Every structure is written in C-alpha cells, then in structure tokens.
C-alpha cells in the first residue's frame, strides 16, 4: 500500500481515538469562561447574532468535533453540509510541527494549507469582514467561522495539537528538514502522539479500558493495552484535573478557573496574527510534553481492514502525570481568556 493510502487509513482509525479533542469538558470550559468574560460587551452581541436560540460559546465549543461523526449523536443537517463542503475538515484541528522547531512557519514540515493556524486565520478574516477568495478559500460563512474559532482556540492550546514527534527506524527522535523525509521507512510521523502509546497504569481510567475494548485495532500481543499520548493530553489530564479538584460539572470547573485566570495576555497585534502566536506558545509547551519520554518498544498493528502500521511504546518520566495536569489547568484557563479577547479584538 502506498504511504498516502496508509496514512489515510490510519487517520480514519485514529480519528476515533481523537474524536473528542481536549475532551468535551475541556472545550466546554473554555467556552464557558469566554461566555462570562464577554458579558456586557459588543462582542457578546455579535456572537449572539450568529448563534441559534439556546446556544452559547460553551455549547458550540464541541460542534467541530461532533461534525466528524456520530460521537455526539446523529450529525445535524448543518454539520453534514459543512463536512461535504469541507472534505479536509479533520485536518483543521492540528498542525504537526516537529517539536524541536523554534517557531511556526507556513510550509514547514507538518504544516498544510488547511492546518489549525491557517484555518483560524481564515475564520478570523471572515469575522473581520475580510471575506475574499484568497482570505477564505474554504468559503466559511460568519457562523461557520465562529463555530471553528470556538473550538480551535481550545485545540491550539493543547500542546500535542501543535508539536509533534518524529522517529527513525532506530527508535530515536529526529527532526525532519523536509516533508519528503517522513517516508514511513527511515522516518516516521507519530501523528501528534497518536502512534506513541504509554502503559503507565496511573493514567488509566475505566473509560479508557471501555474505549479501547471497542477499538478497531489489534496488536500482535493482544494482551498489551497502551494509551496514545495524544489521548492522554486530550482527555485523561482533563478528567484527572476535575477529579483532583472534586468538580463534577463544566459550571463548577469554569467557576474554579475563573479565580485563577492569567493577569495579562502576551498576545499582541492584529487578530489575524494571533493563531501563529498561540502556535508558538503551544510549541514551547509541547517540548515539555515530549521531554524525557523513553522509547521502550514498537509493535506492529493491523486494522480490521488489513492495514498494517507501527505503534511505539514510551515510558514516562517521574512526575509526568502531575506536571501535565498543571500545564493543562493553565492552558484551559488561558484558552478561555484568549477566546474572549479574540472576539473583543474583532468586535471592539
């Protein structure tokens, strides 16, 4: 099977693992914080004009994930129309910059013309009133632009949605200088941590076991159960954070984080430049997320459709779970603030 066909098949399988990026609770908390920070502003009025009755930034924050499939129930007609109009929409949620990179650059390894930075820029341009074929190639409507922004601001603050690890045939982390070097023979893309699994039992929950019992993949050693590092950052740390804080709802979670919001934003300039600045900040955090992980094994996997691929197993350093939970706490609060600040910047 050609590499492009293989990657396409793997994306379909791994999409099930990454269907709820940052977790429903994480995204909704970002939206809930922004809802509170926009009260009484012009931006709140403009947002409400694009929302349906009963909607809020909190409720639409998971729309872009729900549009991927039946993870939130049957897709609405609006979601179906959007996915038909945007066949590459799954790629709007991330960029796989080599984690060793110093900064985001358009055209760099792991970037595309529809990655999370470019998609956010297009959505922002639409809400700024700069809607041309060049600035908005996806032809987002203003409502679609808001739906994308409400979700992707959360995603871009999850470090593994920006920084990615690449590995060679000797199980060493490497930095490819061109996309062509990532050939699946000498250099492999770990797909934002989806193909890098961890077995630390401290990270497992009953929900994890249930999820992986349903998964459509089989390992040569079927008794081996590993969790993708990406899923760990998307869901597990959010659940652990809420559990540690003894919080059961998004309302409780957002209320708690409202008491510890960052005092001052370091994001400046025109709103169209903000996604690149966010990406650079998350890239720095991703360096911490991948730091000191030791590769201990690799296992051949096969989907039910017969597609073979490789999973690498990594061992986490001491205090990784605690450190990642602290990072996630900060990132969710920051994402809520940035979502509100972005909308106020667009609609002062």
C-alpha positions in Angstrom: 0.0 0.0 0.0 1.3 3.5 -0.9 2.3 5.7 2.0 -0.5 8.2 1.3 -3.1 5.4 1.3 -1.7 4.1 4.5 -1.8 7.4 6.2 -5.4 8.0 5.1 -6.4 4.7 6.5 -4.6 5.3 9.8 -6.3 8.7 10.1 -9.7 7.1 9.9 -8.7 4.6 12.7 -7.0 7.2 14.9 -9.8 9.7 14.3 -11.9 7.5 16.6 -9.2 8.0 19.3 -9.1 11.7 18.8 -12.8 12.4 18.2 -13.2 14.5 21.3 -10.0 16.6 21.2 -9.3 18.2 24.6 -12.4 16.4 25.8 -16.0 17.7 26.0 -15.3 19.1 29.5 -12.2 20.9 28.4 -13.7 22.6 25.3 -16.9 23.5 27.1 -15.0 25.0 30.0 -13.0 27.2 27.5 -16.3 28.3 26.0 -17.9 28.9 29.4 -15.1 31.1 30.6 -15.3 33.1 27.4 -19.1 33.5 27.8 -18.6 35.0 31.2 -15.8 37.3 30.1 -17.9 38.7 27.2 -20.9 39.7 29.3 -22.0 43.3 28.5 -19.6 43.7 25.6 -20.3 44.5 21.9 -18.6 41.1 21.1 -21.3 39.3 23.1 -24.0 40.9 21.0 -22.2 40.0 17.7 -21.7 36.4 19.0 -25.4 36.1 19.9 -26.4 37.3 16.5 -24.6 34.3 15.0 -25.9 31.7 17.5 -29.2 29.8 17.4 -31.7 30.1 20.3 -30.3 28.4 23.4 -26.7 28.3 22.1 -23.6 29.7 23.8 -19.9 29.6 23.2 -19.9 26.8 25.8 -22.4 24.7 23.8 -21.0 25.3 20.4 -17.4 24.6 21.5 -17.7 20.9 20.6 -19.6 21.4 17.3 -16.5 20.9 15.2 -15.7 17.6 16.8 -19.4 16.5 16.6 -19.3 17.2 12.9 -16.6 14.5 12.5 -19.1 11.7 13.0 -21.6 10.3 15.4 -19.7 11.0 18.6 -22.4 13.4 19.8 -25.3 11.5 18.2 -26.6 11.9 14.7 -25.0 14.8 12.9 -27.3 17.7 12.2 -28.0 18.8 8.7 -25.8 21.8 9.3 -22.9 19.5 10.2 -23.5 17.3 7.2 -23.5 20.3 4.9 -20.3 21.6 6.5 -18.4 18.3 6.1 -19.5 18.0 2.5 -18.3 21.5 1.8 -15.0 20.8 3.8 -13.8 17.3 3.0 -10.5 18.0 4.8 -12.1 19.4 7.9 -10.5 16.8 10.2 -7.1 18.4 9.4 -8.3 21.8 10.6 -7.8 20.8 14.2 -4.0 20.4 14.4 -0.5 21.0 12.9 2.3 18.5 13.3 5.3 20.8 13.6 8.4 18.9 14.7 8.6 19.5 18.4 12.2 20.6 18.1 11.2 23.5 15.8 11.8 27.0 17.1 8.6 28.5 15.7 5.7 28.1 13.3 6.4 28.7 9.7 4.0 28.3 6.8 5.2 25.5 4.5 7.3 23.9 7.3 7.3 20.1 7.9 3.9 19.1 9.3 2.1 22.2 8.1 -0.6 22.3 5.4 -2.8 25.0 3.7 -5.6 23.9 6.0 -3.8 23.3 9.3 -5.1 24.8 12.5 -3.2 28.0 12.2 -4.3 28.7 8.6 -7.9 27.7 9.4 -8.1 30.0 12.4 -6.7 32.8 10.3 -9.3 32.3 7.6 -12.1 32.2 10.2 -10.8 35.4 11.8 -10.6 37.1 8.5 -14.3 36.3 7.8 -15.4 37.8 11.1 -13.2 40.9 10.5 -15.2 41.4 7.3 -12.2 40.5 5.1 -14.0 37.7 3.2 -12.4 37.1 -0.2 -11.5 34.0 -2.2 -7.9 34.5 -1.1 -8.5 35.0 2.6 -11.4 32.5 2.9 -10.7 29.6 0.5 -13.0 27.3 2.5 -15.8 29.8 2.0 -16.8 29.8 5.7 -19.9 31.7 6.5 -19.7 34.0 9.5 -21.5 31.4 11.6 -19.2 28.6 10.5 -16.2 30.9 11.2 -17.4 31.4 14.8 -18.0 27.6 15.2 -14.5 26.9 14.1 -13.0 29.6 16.3 -14.9 28.5 19.4 -13.4 25.0 19.1 -10.0 25.5 17.5 -8.8 28.1 20.1 -9.1 25.2 22.6 -7.4 22.8 20.3 -4.4 25.1 19.6 -3.8 25.4 23.4 -3.5 21.6 23.7 0.3 21.2 23.0 0.1 18.0 21.0 -2.2 19.7 18.5 0.8 21.8 17.6 4.1 20.0 18.4 4.7 16.5 17.0 7.4 13.9 17.4 9.1 12.1 14.5 11.1 8.9 15.0 13.6 6.9 12.9 14.0 3.2 12.4 16.3 3.0 15.3 13.6 4.4 17.7 15.4 7.7 18.1 13.5 11.1 18.0 14.6 13.1 15.0 13.8 16.4 13.3 13.0 16.0 9.6 14.0 19.0 7.5 11.6 18.3 4.6 8.2 16.6 4.4 9.7 14.1 1.9 12.0 12.7 4.5 8.9 11.5 6.5 8.6 8.4 4.3 7.4 5.7 6.8 10.6 3.8 6.2 13.5 5.8 7.7 11.5 8.5 9.4 8.0 8.0 10.9 5.4 10.5 11.9 3.9 9.7 15.3 0.8 11.6 14.3 0.7 14.1 17.1 1.3 11.4 19.7 -1.5 9.0 18.4 1.1 6.4 17.5 3.1 6.9 20.7 1.5 4.8 23.4 2.1 4.8 27.1 1.3 2.0 29.6 1.6 3.9 32.9 -1.4 2.4 34.8 -1.6 5.7 36.8 -3.1 7.2 33.6 -5.8 4.7 33.0 -9.5 5.1 33.9 -12.5 2.8 33.5 -13.5 4.9 30.5 -10.1 4.2 28.8 -10.5 0.5 29.1 -14.0 0.7 27.7 -12.8 2.8 24.8 -10.0 0.5 23.8 -12.1 -2.6 24.1 -14.2 -1.1 21.3 -11.3 0.0 19.1 -10.8 -1.5 15.7 -7.2 -2.3 16.0 -5.4 -5.4 17.1 -1.8 -5.8 18.4 0.5 -8.8 17.8 0.5 -9.0 21.6 -3.3 -8.6 22.2 -2.9 -8.5 25.9 -1.0 -5.3 25.7 -3.0 -2.2 26.3 -1.5 1.2 25.6 -3.0 4.7 25.6 -2.0 7.2 22.8 -0.1 10.1 24.3 -2.4 12.4 22.4 -5.5 10.9 24.0 -3.8 11.3 27.4 -3.4 15.0 26.8 -6.8 15.4 25.2 -8.9 13.7 27.8 -7.1 12.0 30.7 -5.5 15.0 32.2 -8.7 17.0 32.0 -10.6 14.2 33.8 -7.8 13.9 36.4 -7.8 17.7 37.0 -11.5 17.8 37.6 -11.3 14.7 39.8 -8.4 16.2 41.8 -10.4 19.5 42.3 -13.5 17.5 43.2 -15.5 19.1 40.4 -18.3 17.3 38.6 -19.6 19.8 36.0 -18.4 22.3 33.5 -20.1 25.1 35.5 -18.0 24.1 38.6 -14.8 23.8 36.6 -15.2 27.1 34.8 -16.0 28.9 38.1 -12.9 27.5 39.6 -10.7 28.5 36.8 -12.2 32.0 36.7 -10.5 32.6 40.0 -7.1 31.9 38.6 -7.1 33.5 35.1 -3.8 34.9 33.7 -3.4 38.6 34.7 -2.1 39.8 31.4 -2.0 38.4 27.8 1.3 38.3 25.9 -0.6 38.1 22.6 -0.4 41.4 20.7 -1.0 42.8 17.2 -3.8 42.3 14.7 -6.1 39.4 15.5 -5.1 37.7 12.2 -1.6 37.1 13.8 -2.9 35.6 17.0 -3.1 31.9 15.8 0.6 31.9 14.9 1.5 33.4 18.3 -0.7 30.7 20.0 1.0 28.0 18.0 4.4 29.2 19.1 3.4 29.2 22.7 2.0 25.7 22.4 5.1 24.5 20.6 7.1 25.6 23.6 4.8 23.6 25.9 4.9 20.6 23.6 8.7 20.4 24.2 7.8 19.8 27.8 5.2 17.2 26.9 7.7 15.1 24.9 10.7 15.7 27.2 12.4 12.7 28.7 10.0 10.1 27.3 11.9 6.9 26.6 11.0 4.6 23.7 10.9 1.1 25.0 9.3 -0.9 22.2 7.5 -0.9 18.9 4.7 -3.2 17.9 3.1 -4.0 14.5 -0.6 -3.2 14.4 -3.3 -4.2 12.0 -6.7 -2.7 11.4 -9.7 -4.8 10.6 -9.3 -3.6 7.0 -5.9 -5.2 7.0 -3.8 -2.1 7.1 -0.5 -2.6 8.9 1.2 0.1 10.9 3.5 0.5 13.9 2.9 1.7 17.4 5.8 2.9 19.6 5.6 2.4 23.3 7.1 5.0 25.6 7.9 5.2 29.3 7.0 8.5 31.0 9.5 10.3 33.3 8.8 10.7 37.0 6.0 13.2 37.9 4.8 13.4 34.3 1.2 13.0 35.2 1.3 15.7 37.8 3.2 18.1 35.6 0.9 17.6 32.6 -2.1 18.2 34.8 -0.7 21.5 36.0 0.0 22.5 32.4 -3.5 21.6 31.3 -5.0 23.6 34.1 -3.1 26.7 32.9 -3.8 26.1 29.2 -7.6 25.7 29.6 -7.8 28.9 31.6 -5.6 30.7 29.1 -7.7 29.4 26.1 -10.9 30.7 27.7 -9.3 34.2 28.1 -7.9 34.1 24.6 -11.2 33.2 23.0 -12.9 36.1 24.7 -10.0 38.5 23.9 -10.0 37.5 20.3 -13.7 38.1 19.9 -13.4 41.5 21.6 -10.5 42.3 19.4 -12.5 41.5 16.3 -15.6 43.4 17.6 -14.3 46.1 19.9 
